[in-house]
Amino acid sequence: MKKHLRNILLVSAMMVASQVLLAQPPDPPVDPSAGGGPIGGGAPIGTGIGILLTLGAAYGAKKVYAAWKNREDLEE
């Protein structure tokens, strides 16, 4: 019985927390001359995409090399 009650309280707490902690970006300013900037800031994403593509290619090359090495070991 205690375990059942504990699970109900835990699920209830998580449901309340998910609604309370829901993050939303701020509304953009009504007056364009008020300053601010684009929602999300001015973070450059081009360099991040390049880094992720390079890391993905390196990981793929490592997996291909490991498969080739394993196949070569099995043939011997």
C-alpha positions as CSV (number, residue, x, y, z in Angstrom):
1,M,0.0,0.0,0.0
2,K,2.8,2.4,0.8
3,K,4.5,1.7,-2.5
4,H,1.3,2.4,-4.4
5,L,0.8,5.7,-2.5
6,R,4.5,6.7,-3.1
7,N,4.1,6.0,-6.9
8,I,1.0,8.1,-7.1
9,L,2.7,11.0,-5.3
10,L,5.8,10.7,-7.5
11,V,3.7,10.7,-10.7
12,S,1.6,13.7,-9.4
13,A,4.8,15.6,-8.5
14,M,6.3,15.0,-11.9
15,M,3.1,16.1,-13.7
16,V,3.0,19.3,-11.7
17,A,6.7,20.0,-12.2
18,S,6.4,19.5,-15.9
19,Q,3.7,22.2,-16.1
20,V,5.4,24.6,-13.7
21,L,8.9,24.3,-15.3
22,L,7.8,24.7,-18.9
23,A,10.2,27.1,-20.4
24,Q,9.0,29.6,-23.0
25,P,11.0,32.3,-24.8
26,P,10.1,35.9,-24.1
27,D,7.8,37.8,-26.4
28,P,9.6,40.0,-28.9
29,P,9.4,43.7,-28.4
30,V,6.4,45.5,-29.9
31,D,8.5,48.5,-31.0
32,P,11.2,47.4,-33.4
33,S,13.4,50.3,-32.3
34,A,13.2,49.1,-28.7
35,G,16.3,47.0,-29.2
36,G,16.7,43.4,-28.4
37,G,17.4,41.0,-31.2
38,P,16.1,37.8,-32.7
39,I,14.5,35.3,-30.4
40,G,17.2,32.8,-29.4
41,G,20.0,35.3,-29.7
42,G,22.6,35.7,-32.4
43,A,24.4,32.4,-31.9
44,P,26.1,31.2,-35.1
45,I,25.0,27.7,-36.0
46,G,27.2,27.3,-39.1
47,T,30.4,26.4,-37.3
48,G,28.5,24.0,-34.9
49,I,27.0,22.1,-37.9
50,G,30.5,21.9,-39.5
51,I,32.0,20.5,-36.3
52,L,29.2,17.9,-35.9
53,L,29.5,16.8,-39.5
54,T,33.3,16.4,-39.1
55,L,32.9,14.4,-35.9
56,G,30.2,12.2,-37.5
57,A,32.5,11.5,-40.5
58,A,35.4,10.6,-38.2
59,Y,33.2,8.3,-36.1
60,G,31.9,6.6,-39.3
61,A,35.4,6.2,-40.6
62,K,36.4,4.6,-37.3
63,K,33.5,2.2,-37.5
64,V,34.3,1.2,-41.1
65,Y,38.0,0.7,-40.2
66,A,37.0,-1.5,-37.2
67,A,34.7,-3.6,-39.4
68,W,37.4,-3.9,-42.1
69,K,40.0,-4.9,-39.5
70,N,37.6,-7.4,-37.9
71,R,36.9,-9.0,-41.3
72,E,40.6,-9.2,-42.1
73,D,41.2,-10.9,-38.7
74,L,38.4,-13.5,-39.4
75,E,39.9,-14.4,-42.8
76,E,43.3,-15.3,-41.3
